[in-house]
């Protein structure tokens, strides 16, 4: 969610219509911006706050950010004009504290609050609290939030309004045998789904009657834990669905328009990962039907502001069914902006000021095609598990636009203005936007969603936009955390995706193609790694030459200097590979890679053109060194090794572990032996519980500390029996990888 308020300041290019309207009423307001997150997932952070701040700045509006303690240095806090801390990192103590947010509104003089997504963005009680405090909520009326917040109530309303719904039971009778009987009537497979919330929580697919009761119990239990409500609905499960949604906008005078549809079918863990607009393969008639039904849905609840009506589209029957309405602006709204040339945040300001919608349906452009790729700190090869850590290195494609590019005016006299074919004939320049909430050096923590950025592209047609997307992903380089960038590259190059043959089960269906076996590093790549290390470690020649800097490979006794560098793939069981380098002349090396069989490269020209760029083998390779955690003593463990991240010209990333020299491993062994009972943090984590105290006796295997990283708990257990001689952490504290959390003095008889 995003709270925003604005204060009238100075408009060098004239006062916007929305602000003029407020001035006529004598009302000044201030934007109050906050980072975006939500529990349970999906939850998002400050990129949307930064997005709204940009529009506010464009309009000459001052902004105020609110933040939790852990977000004190977040990008949205730095970009806002003012900022207020509202509590500790846990959401329940900060971003979900209505009283503290309202207090910040009063302190800053904010008189309006704008919601984007996450946290309280769809909380009717919060909207009502704001109204009670005299703060205008930029969003739909609370009655619409209530109606659309319940999946069962919303479907009943939609059915009454003539919007098609998936066959199923959406009533209040939650007796298990009654729901079982309803499932029998519907016919298997069926979907059990929590009536509140989202993100795949409280959702189960049931294929046979014998599985129904267990699945129902599990869904109810998960729903109660996540949303505080165990009620579910049961409906027909569509086996080859697409997720197609329509962006709607409504004003307080009853005007409602469709800003066309988006396809968000490709998902992992029931969460979107890539979106596009318009949806591929729709006929003008189907587009009109979708748009008209979405407008009818908004009118049925007297909607005001930005909203998204989500539909399940059956690939087999070409029919669509209402799924839910999100009463906010979605994460993926930039693709809609790109094909319409509009600023949807500015539209929200207009509507909040009581003005009519800026455009009628007949005047809304539909030009070209757009994609959005969500870049996450996560490991796709480990079931997309989130990652955390510092963005040690971040290099991104250069954006061509901050906002959507301007598009030619459009108008039609057609009696059905929503019956439209995308304009792919107008000459437009391909464009790229980057919506990000983090910069190099920022910390991806364990408290919130690990989305780093959104890469948004627009082209004349789908093929051109897809080429732009692939190029942008090739240029996006991250070191410090695992990311899904390479997976997104594979997805954008997948033939079925290129053809627009998408469905929500796309990743599972095409898993072998999207996750090919990891290839072994080539001899040339291994040689690049060794050359980088040699050149990095070689002292830079000074103006005053001496034999120590000018002899190069030669020594006084006639021997030729050579160096052996040992690397391995960044895997626990990887076999080390030796690479031998012998300088032949300044800037030239003979390189032998000792694979089977060995490969030798003669007189390779190599130089570092920057601290992260190696010029060798007729190409420039980006190579980034990641030092081992400073708290970890040197050892043969991959976790204690320096890592080299090598990016090829097509963006492929290869990570190698650099073996430390034997003398350093020996010293590290002494340190490890002296601290045999020490328990270290295996990754950046939050300390959930410390179960021991200094002087306490523990047994081998006893639980000592409980950590949490990205909503996954890890229990650290004593590796030896003995007495706790030090506790280096406390409950609620963030700890870095390698930090000693508990020291245990091993029993004398065991040592």
Helices and strands as residue ranges (DSSP letters): E 7-8, H 17-24, E 31-34, H 47-58, E 61-67, G 69-71, H 75-79, E 82-85, G 91-93, H 98-108, E 112-114, H 124-132, E 136-138, H 142-149, H 151-160, E 168-169, H 176-186, E 190-194, E 203-206, G 209-211, H 212-227, E 232-236, E 241-250, E 256-263, E 267-268, E 271-272, E 274-277, H 284-300, E 305-314, E 320-326, H 333-340, H 344-352, G 361-363, E 369-376, E 378-379, G 380-382, E 385-386, E 389-390, E 393-395, E 431-436, E 443-444, E 451-459, H 462-474, E 477-479, H 485-492, H 495-498, H 506-509, H 511-514, H 523-537, H 547-550, E 563-569, E 577-585, E 588-593, E 599-610, E 613-616, E 619-626, G 638-640, E 642-647, E 653-658, H 662-674, E 679-680, E 685-690, E 697-698, E 703-709, E 712-717, E 722-727, E 734-735, E 740-746
